[in-house]
């Protein structure tokens, strides 16, 4: 309830840090879109709507939202199923659905937040029995349903993000090191087997282009996979060419990788390449520094949370922002296989913006109810 909130702990710093990333994102997006006012205006509207949404949700007790976890989980599954049945097919994937009066949305982005809320509630409810096989088994089954639906779209990168979020929350909830050790003993050799089977096209749930991207990373000199490396190679050239100070936003130099149309998905998946080319190493470090302080702020709020539910909401959001930005940047710098994920608060995309702002609103509310408040 509102009178339990201590507004001395309202984290204005977190909102300012996020808005700084938003400003950088709008400036870079304007350049990446060749000053397309429609794209920029849509992004600004998304930021404004997300900001209002976060402020509004920050004043709603997160316990009330957590109590709706079962409905939230069912809603996520229903929307993901609806995407497969009625979704919009774009560029080889069905990830979007058009809602009357709202427009096109990507349910998998909102599912990330929905699952953070659901498993915060679930792990809190069963925290005393978390390491029992039945409790863990049920959590894995509940987790697998939305992940398999997202894989079917297909969206391997979103599935990976959700898996990492789930594992981070499970660890923070108190997973025994015996389970962790056992899992590592299975995962490490399984990874080697996965690559072997992948080379012989024996992984049924991966599309051909997804397999080629992974194999191109594992075998970068193999001529069979050179075309799969082209996006990342051009991204590396763009980032390196920015040097210390960058070429400047909206530059018209013919030496620009972006201006030469050598970058693909420069408004979303590879927007970090535009940051590197136009803002240089200085701009890159500012962006990385902002992500670091945002994640630190959220983890600090997790350490001060009143209960397990609040702590896990914060851990889930820190994992979402941390892993998603990490994967986007790693892909842009060719340090992992090519997989598309928007750069949080920067890449174009209303669904991504609004979903993360919803999570930030919940984080802010957790901060208002910290355990050392008087």
C-alpha positions in Angstrom: 0.0 0.0 0.0 1.1 3.6 -0.7 1.7 4.5 2.9 4.3 1.7 3.2 6.5 3.3 0.6 9.5 5.3 1.6 10.0 7.8 -1.2 13.4 8.7 0.1 14.5 5.5 -1.7 12.8 6.3 -5.0 15.7 5.6 -7.4 15.8 8.7 -9.6 19.4 7.9 -10.5 18.3 4.8 -12.3 15.7 6.7 -14.4 18.3 9.3 -15.3 20.8 6.7 -16.4 18.2 5.0 -18.5 17.1 8.3 -20.1 20.8 9.0 -21.0 20.9 5.7 -22.9 17.6 6.6 -24.5 19.0 10.0 -25.7 22.0 8.3 -27.1 19.8 5.7 -28.8 17.6 8.4 -30.4 20.6 10.2 -31.8 22.3 7.1 -33.1 19.0 5.8 -34.5 18.4 9.0 -36.3 21.7 8.6 -38.1 21.3 4.8 -38.6 17.9 5.4 -40.3 19.3 8.2 -42.5 17.3 10.8 -40.6 14.0 9.0 -41.1 11.6 11.2 -39.0 9.0 8.4 -38.9 11.4 6.0 -37.3 12.8 8.5 -34.8 9.3 9.9 -33.9 8.0 6.3 -33.2 11.0 5.7 -31.0 10.5 8.9 -29.0 6.8 8.0 -28.5 7.8 4.6 -27.3 10.3 6.1 -24.8 7.7 8.5 -23.5 5.1 5.8 -23.2 7.6 3.5 -21.5 8.7 6.2 -19.0 5.1 6.9 -18.0 4.4 3.2 -17.7 7.4 2.7 -15.5 6.4 5.6 -13.2 2.9 4.3 -12.9 3.9 0.7 -12.2 6.5 2.0 -9.6 3.5 3.1 -7.5 1.7 -0.3 -7.6 2.8 -2.8 -4.9 4.7 -5.5 -6.7 3.2 -8.1 -4.4 -0.2 -7.4 -6.0 1.2 -8.0 -9.4 3.1 -11.2 -8.2 -0.2 -12.5 -6.9 -1.5 -12.5 -10.5 1.4 -14.6 -11.6 -0.7 -17.6 -12.7 -2.8 -15.4 -15.0 0.4 -13.7 -16.3 2.0 -17.0 -17.1 -1.2 -18.3 -18.9 -1.4 -15.0 -20.8 2.2 -15.3 -22.0 1.6 -18.9 -23.2 -1.7 -17.9 -25.0 -0.1 -15.0 -26.8 2.9 -17.0 -27.8 0.6 -19.7 -29.2 -1.5 -17.0 -30.9 1.7 -15.8 -32.7 2.2 -19.2 -34.2 -1.4 -19.5 -35.3 -2.2 -15.9 -36.4 1.1 -14.1 -36.4 2.7 -12.0 -39.1 5.4 -13.8 -41.1 8.4 -11.5 -41.7 11.9 -12.4 -43.0 11.5 -16.2 -42.4 10.0 -15.9 -38.9 6.6 -15.5 -37.2 7.3 -13.4 -34.2 4.8 -10.6 -34.4 1.0 -10.3 -33.9 -1.3 -7.4 -34.9 -3.8 -6.4 -32.2 -6.7 -4.2 -33.2 -6.3 -0.6 -31.9 -2.8 -1.3 -30.7 -0.8 -2.4 -33.8 2.1 -4.8 -34.2 3.7 -6.3 -31.0 6.2 -9.0 -30.3 4.8 -11.1 -27.5 8.2 -12.8 -26.8 9.6 -9.5 -25.5 6.7 -9.2 -22.9 7.1 -12.9 -22.1 10.6 -12.1 -20.7 9.0 -9.8 -18.1 6.1 -12.1 -17.5 8.4 -15.0 -16.7 10.5 -12.9 -14.4 7.3 -12.0 -12.4 6.0 -15.6 -12.5 9.2 -17.3 -11.3 9.8 -14.6 -8.7 6.5 -15.7 -7.2 7.1 -19.4 -7.7 10.6 -19.5 -6.2 9.4 -17.4 -3.3 6.5 -19.7 -2.7 8.7 -22.8 -2.7 12.0 -21.4 -1.4 12.1 -23.9 1.5 11.8 -26.8 -0.9 13.6 -25.3 -3.9 16.2 -28.1 -4.2 13.7 -30.9 -4.1 13.5 -32.7 -7.4 9.7 -32.3 -7.7 9.9 -28.5 -7.2 12.8 -28.1 -9.7 11.1 -30.5 -12.1 7.9 -28.5 -12.1 9.7 -25.2 -12.6 11.6 -26.7 -15.6 8.3 -27.9 -17.2 6.7 -24.6 -16.7 9.7 -22.8 -18.1 10.0 -25.1 -21.1 6.5 -24.4 -22.4 7.1 -20.8 -23.4 10.7 -21.4 -24.5 9.6 -24.2 -26.9 6.9 -21.9 -28.3 9.5 -19.1 -28.9 11.9 -21.6 -30.5 9.1 -22.6 -32.9 8.8 -19.0 -34.2 11.8 -19.4 -34.6 13.7 -17.1 -32.2 16.8 -18.9 -30.8 18.3 -15.7 -29.4 15.2 -14.8 -27.3 15.1 -18.4 -26.0 18.8 -18.1 -25.0 18.1 -14.8 -23.1 15.1 -16.4 -21.3 17.2 -19.4 -20.3 19.9 -17.2 -18.9 17.4 -15.1 -16.9 15.8 -18.3 -15.5 19.2 -19.7 -14.5 20.2 -16.4 -12.8 17.0 -16.3 -10.9 17.3 -19.9 -9.9 20.8 -19.4 -8.6 19.7 -16.3 -6.6 16.8 -18.2 -5.2 19.2 -20.6 -3.5 19.9 -23.5 -5.9 22.2 -26.0 -4.3 25.8 -26.2 -5.6 25.2 -30.0 -6.0 22.7 -29.3 -8.7 25.0 -26.7 -10.3 27.9 -29.1 -10.3 25.8 -31.9 -11.8 24.4 -29.6 -14.5 27.9 -28.4 -15.5 29.1 -32.1 -15.7 26.3 -32.7 -18.2 26.4 -29.4 -20.1 30.1 -29.2 -20.9 30.4 -32.5 -22.8 26.9 -31.9 -24.3 28.2 -28.7 -25.8 30.9 -30.5 -27.7 28.4 -33.2 -28.8 26.1 -30.4 -29.9 28.7 -28.8 -32.3 29.5 -32.3 -33.7 25.9 -33.1 -34.4 25.3 -29.6 -35.8 28.0 -30.0 -38.4 26.2 -33.1 -39.7 22.8 -31.4 -39.6 21.5 -33.6 -36.8 20.0 -30.9 -34.5 16.3 -30.9 -35.5 15.1 -27.7 -33.7 17.6 -25.4 -35.5 16.9 -23.7 -38.8 19.6 -23.9 -41.5 20.7 -20.3 -41.2 20.9 -20.7 -37.4 23.1 -23.7 -37.8 25.3 -22.0 -40.3 25.8 -19.0 -38.1 27.0 -21.2 -35.2 29.3 -23.2 -37.5 30.7 -20.0 -39.0 31.7 -18.9 -35.6 33.2 -22.3 -34.6 35.0 -22.7 -38.0 35.7 -19.1 -39.1 38.1 -20.0 -41.9 35.9 -22.7 -43.5 34.9 -21.3 -46.9 31.5 -23.0 -46.7 30.4 -20.5 -44.0 32.0 -17.2 -45.2 28.7 -15.7 -46.2 27.4 -16.2 -42.7 30.3 -14.1 -41.3 29.7 -11.1 -43.6 27.4 -9.2 -41.3 29.7 -9.5 -38.4 32.8 -8.8 -40.5 31.3 -5.5 -41.7 30.3 -4.7 -38.1 33.9 -5.1 -36.9 35.2 -2.9 -39.7 32.6 -0.2 -38.8 33.5 -0.3 -35.1 37.3 -0.3 -35.8 37.0 2.6 -38.2 35.5 4.9 -35.6 38.8 4.8 -33.7 38.9 7.1 -30.6 36.6 10.0 -31.4 34.4 8.5 -34.2 33.3 9.9 -37.5 30.5 11.9 -36.0 26.7 11.4 -36.1 25.0 11.9 -39.5 28.3 12.1 -41.2 28.4 12.0 -45.0 31.8 10.7 -45.6 32.1 8.0 -48.3 34.5 6.1 -46.0 31.6 5.3 -43.7 30.7 1.6 -43.5 27.1 2.6 -42.6 26.8 5.1 -45.4 28.0 2.5 -47.9 25.1 0.3 -46.9 27.5 -2.5 -45.7 25.8 -2.8 -42.4 22.6 -4.8 -42.0 19.9 -4.4 -39.3 21.8 -1.2 -38.2 18.7 0.1 -36.5 18.3 -2.9 -34.3 20.7 -5.9 -34.0 23.8 -4.1 -35.2 23.2 -0.6 -33.9 26.3 -1.0 -31.7 28.3 -0.9 -34.9 26.9 2.5 -35.7 27.8 3.7 -32.2 31.4 2.4 -32.6 31.8 4.0 -36.1 30.2 7.4 -35.4 30.9 7.9 -31.7 34.2 6.0 -31.5 35.8 4.4 -28.5 34.8 7.3 -26.4 31.1 6.8 -27.2 31.4 3.0 -26.8 32.8 3.4 -23.3 30.1 5.8 -22.3 27.4 3.3 -23.4 29.1 0.4 -21.6 29.6 2.6 -18.5 25.9 3.4 -18.4 24.9 -0.3 -18.7 27.3 -1.1 -15.9 25.8 1.5 -13.5 22.2 0.5 -14.4 22.9 -3.1 -13.7 24.8 -2.2 -10.5 21.8 -0.1 -9.4 19.4 -2.9 -9.9 21.6 -5.5 -8.2 22.0 -3.1 -5.2 18.2 -2.8 -5.0 18.0 -6.6 -5.1 20.3 -6.7 -2.0 18.0 -4.3 -0.2 14.7 -6.0 -1.2 12.2 -6.7 1.5 11.6 -10.3 0.5 12.6 -13.1 -2.0 10.0 -12.0 -4.6 11.3 -8.5 -4.7 14.9 -9.7 -4.8 14.2 -12.1 -7.7 12.4 -9.4 -9.7 15.5 -7.3 -9.5 17.8 -10.2 -10.3 15.7 -11.1 -13.3 15.8 -7.5 -14.6 19.5 -7.2 -14.1 20.0 -10.5 -15.9 17.7 -9.4 -18.8 19.5 -6.0 -19.3 22.9 -7.5 -18.7 22.7 -10.6 -20.8 20.8 -8.9 -23.7 23.2 -6.0 -24.0 26.1 -8.4 -23.6 24.9 -10.7 -26.4 24.1 -7.8 -28.7 27.6 -6.3 -28.2 29.3 -9.7 -28.4 27.6 -10.4 -31.7 28.5 -6.9 -33.1 32.1 -7.5 -32.2 32.1 -11.1 -33.5 32.8 -12.6 -30.1 29.9 -15.0 -30.4 27.7 -16.5 -33.2 25.4 -14.1 -35.0 22.0 -13.9 -33.3 19.6 -11.0 -33.3 18.8 -9.2 -30.1 18.0 -5.5 -29.6 20.3 -3.4 -27.6 18.2 -2.4 -24.5 17.0 1.2 -24.5 18.8 2.0 -27.7 17.7 -0.3 -30.6 14.5 0.6 -32.5 11.5 -1.5 -31.4 8.5 -0.5 -29.3 7.8 -4.0 -27.9 11.4 -4.2 -26.5 11.2 -0.6 -25.1 7.8 -1.0 -23.4 8.6 -4.5 -21.9 11.8 -3.4 -20.3 10.2 -0.2 -18.9 7.5 -2.4 -17.4 10.3 -4.3 -15.6 12.0 -1.1 -14.5 8.7 0.0 -13.0 8.6 -3.1 -10.9 12.2 -2.7 -9.9 11.5 0.9 -8.7 8.6 -0.4 -6.6 10.8 -3.0 -5.0 13.2 -0.1 -4.1 10.4 1.8 -2.4 9.8 -1.1 0.0 13.4 -1.9 0.9 13.9 -3.9 4.1 15.8 -1.2 6.0 13.1 1.5 5.4 11.6 3.1 8.5 
